[in-house]
């Protein structure tokens, strides 16, 4: 229960931060999407359980708060979870530095998927060049923010507690 409560509190916190505080200080294309970092956490660690439902739910909350069509971000978050899920435990536990380029790749995958989905969902689809430009900027931002989110969730969930006595 502790991992779920920590993740839910993190979702609430990043939604408030993303929708209220960051817009005052960070221009839109450079503003981090911290909910994407939460979905990467779900996919790469498996904490808490029921990751696909939480990924879908986090995207729905983003849709609701941002005014986007309900289901748009929810779908992209679910696909992002599905793309990252096969890498669970492969590198984050043993090679944490590989998280940085993986975070950037997550932002690019999200941008490409958003551009593709917008063709069918939105009345005025995203221009793919603009989506990719935002994706590259978000990739740089995510490379910085995702490790911070992962460290915070490691501490909050107690997923890996350091052993005081070796052996």
C-alpha positions as CSV (number, residue, x, y, z in Angstrom):
1,X,0.0,0.0,0.0
2,X,2.9,2.4,0.7
3,X,4.2,2.4,-2.9
4,X,0.7,3.1,-4.2
5,X,0.1,6.0,-1.8
6,X,3.6,7.4,-2.5
7,X,2.9,7.2,-6.3
8,X,-0.6,8.7,-5.9
9,X,0.8,11.6,-3.8
10,X,3.6,12.1,-6.4
11,X,0.9,12.2,-9.2
12,X,-1.0,14.8,-7.3
13,X,2.1,16.8,-6.6
14,X,3.4,16.8,-10.1
15,X,0.0,17.7,-11.5
16,X,-0.2,20.7,-9.2
17,X,3.4,21.6,-10.0
18,X,2.9,21.2,-13.8
19,X,-0.4,23.1,-14.0
20,X,0.1,25.9,-11.4
21,X,3.8,26.6,-10.5
22,X,5.9,25.7,-13.5
23,X,3.9,27.8,-16.0
24,X,4.9,30.9,-14.1
25,X,8.6,30.2,-14.4
26,X,9.2,27.9,-17.4
27,X,8.1,28.6,-21.0
28,X,5.8,25.9,-22.5
29,X,8.2,24.0,-24.8
30,X,10.8,23.7,-22.0
31,X,8.3,22.8,-19.3
32,X,8.9,19.2,-18.0
33,X,6.1,16.7,-18.2
34,X,6.6,15.1,-14.9
35,X,3.7,12.7,-15.4
36,X,5.7,11.1,-18.1
37,X,8.5,10.5,-15.6
38,X,5.9,8.8,-13.3
39,X,4.8,6.5,-16.1
40,X,8.5,5.6,-16.8
41,X,8.9,4.8,-13.1
42,X,5.9,2.5,-13.3
43,X,7.1,0.7,-16.4
44,X,10.8,0.4,-15.4
45,X,10.3,-0.6,-11.8
46,X,6.9,-2.2,-11.5
47,X,6.2,-0.2,-8.4
48,X,3.3,0.1,-7.6
49,X,1.5,-2.8,-9.2
50,X,-1.3,-2.3,-11.8
51,X,1.0,-0.1,-13.9
52,X,-1.1,0.0,-17.1
53,X,-4.2,1.3,-15.1
54,X,-2.1,3.9,-13.3
55,X,-0.5,5.0,-16.6
56,X,-3.9,5.3,-18.2
57,X,-5.2,7.1,-15.1
58,X,-2.3,9.6,-15.0
59,X,-2.9,10.5,-18.6
60,X,-6.6,11.0,-18.0
61,X,-5.8,13.3,-15.1
62,X,-3.5,15.3,-17.4
63,X,-6.2,15.5,-20.0
64,X,-8.8,16.7,-17.5
65,X,-6.5,19.3,-16.0
66,X,-5.1,20.6,-19.3
67,X,-8.3,20.7,-21.3
68,X,-7.0,18.2,-23.9
69,X,-9.5,15.7,-25.3
70,X,-10.2,13.1,-22.7
71,X,-8.3,10.0,-23.6
72,X,-5.6,11.7,-25.7
73,X,-2.8,11.8,-23.2
74,X,-4.2,8.7,-21.4
75,X,-3.6,6.8,-24.6
76,X,-0.1,8.1,-25.2
77,X,0.8,7.3,-21.6
78,X,-0.5,3.8,-21.9
79,X,1.5,3.2,-25.1
80,X,4.6,4.7,-23.5
81,X,4.2,2.3,-20.6
82,X,3.8,-0.6,-23.1
83,X,7.0,0.4,-24.9
84,X,9.0,0.8,-21.8
85,X,7.7,-2.3,-19.9
86,X,10.0,-4.8,-21.6
87,X,13.0,-3.0,-20.1
88,X,11.8,-3.4,-16.5
89,X,14.7,-4.2,-14.3
90,X,17.1,-4.6,-17.2
91,X,19.1,-1.4,-16.8
92,X,17.8,0.9,-14.1
93,X,18.7,-1.4,-11.2
94,X,22.2,-2.3,-12.6
95,X,23.1,0.6,-14.9
96,X,21.2,3.7,-13.6
97,X,23.1,6.1,-15.9
98,X,21.3,4.6,-18.9
99,X,18.1,6.2,-17.5
100,X,19.2,9.5,-18.9
101,X,19.1,8.7,-22.7
102,X,16.1,6.4,-22.0
103,X,14.2,9.4,-20.5
104,X,15.0,11.5,-23.6
105,X,13.8,8.6,-25.9
106,X,10.6,8.5,-23.9
107,X,9.9,12.2,-24.6
108,X,10.6,11.6,-28.3
109,X,8.3,8.6,-28.5
110,X,5.6,10.6,-26.7
111,X,5.9,13.5,-29.2
112,X,5.8,11.2,-32.2
113,X,2.8,9.3,-30.8
114,X,1.0,12.6,-30.0
115,X,1.5,13.8,-33.6
116,X,0.3,10.6,-35.0
117,X,-2.8,10.3,-32.7
118,X,-3.7,13.9,-33.3
119,X,-4.3,13.2,-37.0
120,X,-7.3,11.1,-36.0
121,X,-8.4,12.7,-32.8
122,X,-8.0,16.5,-33.0
123,X,-10.0,18.8,-35.2
124,X,-6.7,20.7,-36.0
125,X,-3.9,18.1,-35.9
126,X,-0.5,18.9,-34.5
127,X,2.1,19.8,-37.2
128,X,4.5,16.9,-37.0
129,X,7.6,19.2,-37.3
130,X,6.4,21.2,-34.3
131,X,5.7,18.0,-32.3
132,X,9.2,16.7,-33.0
133,X,10.7,20.1,-32.1
134,X,8.9,20.0,-28.7
135,X,9.9,16.3,-28.4
136,X,13.6,17.2,-28.7
137,X,13.3,20.0,-26.2
138,X,11.3,17.7,-23.9
139,X,14.0,15.1,-24.3
140,X,16.6,17.4,-23.0
141,X,14.4,18.5,-20.1
142,X,13.4,14.9,-19.3
143,X,17.1,13.8,-19.2
144,X,17.5,16.2,-16.3
145,X,14.1,15.7,-14.5
146,X,13.5,12.0,-14.8
147,X,16.4,11.0,-12.6
148,X,15.3,13.4,-9.9
149,X,11.8,11.9,-10.0
150,X,13.2,8.4,-9.9
151,X,15.3,9.3,-6.8
152,X,12.4,10.9,-5.1
153,X,10.2,7.8,-5.7
154,X,12.9,5.5,-4.6
155,X,13.0,7.3,-1.3
156,X,9.2,7.6,-1.0
157,X,8.3,4.0,-1.8
158,X,11.3,2.3,-0.1
159,X,11.7,0.2,-3.2
160,X,15.4,-0.3,-2.6
161,X,16.5,0.3,0.9
162,X,20.2,0.3,1.5
163,X,21.7,-2.5,3.5
164,X,23.7,-1.3,6.5
165,X,25.5,-4.6,7.0
166,X,27.0,-6.3,3.9
167,X,26.3,-9.9,3.2
